[in-house]
């Protein structure tokens, strides 16, 4: 009876030990984010709790049938380097191939044992190896050496090892998934940065007039310097593109480019947006928040519509530009930043200084390197270049196949004053691509604001509406001009294309005031 009680006590002690090992390994799995570190910690736990002298954990090399020793105890560095197994090779390779555990009571009597480790110098040793399986795939093996014992005791150890293998399968798979996702995000981030860099490259800003060539030269001059830049120009002239071109041509291109529109933020929030705030700094500040200056550290901060910030924020901004330090709202701790500032405005800052709305010292601090963007109406030679670019863009976006712009539409676009600059032109082309029923942008496809008189008196549709006769003549005029243009001023060929007589064609040309010689 006494012997039985002692046996039960030993069984209970073993169970407590196994539970303790399982608990500590589960903690390690929850905390570790590195596969090798996790497996080494598992062997440390087994060494400390069970007195494990030799053990090996292998993992399948992704995309191969080779299993590499990832963690081990009781083996030299040289042994570990040799610890590489192919499917079916030795006992570990056999377990990796079949997915079934192996139990060898004495390795000295088993010819399958490869003996790649020189650790077993003398004495008899039992060897246990179990697979690590995740979602039906064998991803590794777990093997240990132990002194010889009865078959039942060895089988009990094997069952416990299988349980550990199942736990590790989940842990290893989780960590690998996290690493793959993190790497995927990093690759995607790098790809997007590359795309942004390509998109904002000066070569991708459309325009070939002398004023735009001067802008390209200025971008090249200032990009590699840390100088503050002030971009001036009306809304829609492409200030954001110039900012991107400067940033992605600079040594800061792999660091953040943070953009903020000062005019779009309420006056009571812009200070928090720029400099951040501490928890409880004001009503609604439920947690600490980094400002845009901290977010842009090491990179570039673009302050659009800088002329709209309040005098109080202007004072703080001046200090940041001068000293490169600031305090978040509600904090007395100074934060240093390395940020290149690019500002932009559509306002006349000199007039704002005279009226007291803008600080003169801040203006001079921002105006280190000014870049003035031309109005679209002052660079009419670029209008068709830009239009063709936007046609290609929106052909892809809407699955269209617009190939050209009619002469009447070109005349309208060249005569228009474009108060919204390039942004208005892009919106105009997007609308025209979307609404056209063929592969041509006609005059009647353009917005009503462009339906004005042109030198050729084509496509004249007043904003207030037009009579049926007026609209028919407009459409007829555009059809005839397109045909004459295709035939290089040959009215007879144009008449044949439109399936009419040359007499009728000449009559309509004269009535509509069309000059075929202009299209030769």
C-alpha positions, 0 to 999 in steps of 0.5 A, a space after each residue: 500500500 505504501 509503495 502505491 502511495 509513493 507511485 501516485 505521489 511521483 505521478 502527481 509530481 510529474 503532472 505538476 512539472 508538465 503543467 509548469 512547463 506548459 504554462 511557461 512555454 505558453 507565456 514565452 509564445 505570447 511574449 516572443 516575436 522571434 522564432 529562434 528566440 522562442 525555440 531557444 527559450 523552450 529549450 531553456 525551460 526544459 533544461 531548467 525544469 527537466 534537466 534536458 541535456 540534449 535537444 534539437 528543434 528544426 524548421 523547414 526552410 520555406 519553399 524547400 524540403 530541407 529542415 535546418 537546426 534552429 535551436 539546440 542544447 548539448 551540441 557544438 556550433 560545428 554540430 549545429 552547422 552540420 544539422 541540416 536534414 532532407 526528407 527521409 534522411 535519418 530519423 529526423 528526416 523520416 519524421 519530417 517526411 512521414 509526420 509520425 513520431 519516432 522512439 529509439 530506446 538505444 541509438 547505438 543499436 539503430 542503424 537509422 541514426 546518422 550520428 551527426 552530433 558528436 555529443 554522444 561519446 559514451 553510454 547508451 542513449 534513448 532518442 525521441 523525435 516528434 513532428 511539428 505540424 501546422 494545418 496539415 503541413 510539417 513545418 519542423 521537428 522536435 527531438 531530445 536525448 534522454 537516458 534509457 528507460 522503460 518503454 511505458 516511460 519513454 512513450 509517456 515522454 513522447 506523448 508530452 513531446 507531441 503536446 509541446 510540438 502542437 503548441 510550438 506549431 501554433 507559436 511558430 506559425 503565428 510569428 512567421 505570419 507576423 513577420 511575413 505581414 510586416 515584410 509585406 507591409 514594408 515592401 508595399 510601403 517601399 513600393 508606394 514610396 517609389 511610386 510617389 517618388 516617380 509621380 512627383 519627379 520633376 520630369 512628370 510635371 507637365 509643361 514646356 514653356 519658359 516659365 515652367 522650365 525656370 521652375 524645374 531649374 529652381 527645383 534642381 537648385 534647392 532640392 539637395 539643400 535644407 533651405 526653407 522654400 516658399 511656393 507662391 501661386 494661385 490655387 490650382 497651379 500645382 504647388 503640391 506637385 512642386 513640393 513632392 518634386 523637391 522632397 523626392 529629389 532630396 536626401 530626405 526622400 526616404 523619410 516622411 513628407 507630411 502635408 497640412 492645409 492651414 486654411 482647412 483647420 479651425 484656428 483653435 486646432 491648428 496649434 495642436 495639429 502642428 505641435 501636438 498636445 498632452 493628455 488633458 491639455 484642453 477639452 477633448 484631449 483624451 490622449 497624448 498626440 504627436 503633431 505634424 512637426 514630430 511626424 515629419 522629423 527627418 523629412 519634409 513638412 508642407 504648410 499649404 496656405 501659410 497666409 491663413 494662420 493666426 498671429 499666435 501660431 505665427 510666433 510659435 512657427 517662427 521659433 521652430 524655424 529659428 531654433 528647431 525646437 517647440 513645446 506641445 500644447 499643455 507641456 513645458 518639455 522642449 522637443 527638437 526636430 530636424 524638419 525641412 519646411 516648405 510653405 505655400 500661399 495664394 495670398 499676397 503676403 506683402 499686402 498681409 504684412 502691411 495690414 498687420 495680418 502676417 509677421 514680417 520676420 516670419 515672411 523673411 524666414 519663410 522666403 529663403 528660396 521663393 518659387 513662383 508658379 505661373 498661371 495657366 492662362 500665361 502658359 497657353 502653349 502647355 494647355 494641349 500637353 496638359 489636356 493630352 496627359 489628363 485624357 490618358 489618365 481618365 481613359 484608364 480611370 473610366 475605361 475610355 478610348 478618347 484619342 484626340 481633341 477636336 479643333 473647335 474644342 482646342 479653340 475654346 480651350 485656348 480662348 478661355 481664361 482658366 481662373 481655376 488653373 491646371 486643376 480646372 483644366 483637369 476637371 474639364 477633361 475628366 468631365 469631357 472624357 466621361 461624357 463623350 460618346 466617341 473617341 473625340 472630345 468635341 466642343 459640345 463635350 466641354 463645360 458650359 463655361 468654355 462655350 464662348 466665341 472663338 476665332 473660328 466662330 465654332 461651337 458657340 453655345 452661350 452659357 444662358 442656353 441656345 436656340 435649336 438652330 444655333 446648336 445645330 450650326 455649332 455641331 455641323 461646324 465642328 463636324 465639317 472642321 474635323 473632316 477638313 482637318 483630317 484631309 489637310 484642308 481638302 474640302 472635296 475629300 471632306 465632302 466625300 467622307 461626310 457623304 455630301 456634294 462638294 457644292 453643298 460643302 462649299 455652301 456650308 463652309 461659306 455660311 459657317 465662316 470656315 477657312 479650309 486653308 487654315 487646316 492644310 
